[in-house]
Amino acid sequence: MSWNPIETAPRDGEAILATARGHTPIVVYWCDWLEAHWQPLGQVWREVAPTHWMPLPQPPAPSLGG
């Protein structure tokens, strides 16, 4: 996977991995409520301004025998 410009990111509420140059990547989603902006997942009323994004990876498959 490679980083894509934030302008191409889905704006349907899907969680994505996002970053701005020099910053640690974080999981965000597009929030249309009140003023539209990128919102970190699990944080309320905190707007971020990422410049790049990529899809979240798939979680690992469950192990057999646990």
Backbone hydrogen bonds, N-H to C=O, Kabsch-Sander energy under -0.5 kcal/mol:
donor,donor_aa,acceptor,acceptor_aa,energy
4,N,53,W,-2.9
6,I,51,T,-2.1
8,T,5,P,-2.2
9,A,6,I,-1.7
16,I,28,V,-2.6
17,L,54,M,-2.5
18,A,16,I,-0.5
18,A,26,I,-3.1
19,T,52,H,-2.2
23,H,20,A,-2.5
26,I,18,A,-2.6
28,V,16,I,-2.4
28,V,26,I,-0.5
29,Y,39,Q,-2.0
31,C,37,H,-3.0
32,D,30,W,-0.6
35,E,33,W,-0.7
36,A,34,L,-0.5
37,H,31,C,-1.9
38,W,48,V,-0.7
39,Q,29,Y,-2.8
41,L,27,V,-2.6
43,Q,40,P,-1.8
48,V,38,W,-2.1
51,T,19,T,-2.4
52,H,19,T,-2.4
53,W,4,N,-2.3
54,M,17,L,-2.1
56,L,15,A,-0.5
66,G,63,S,-0.9
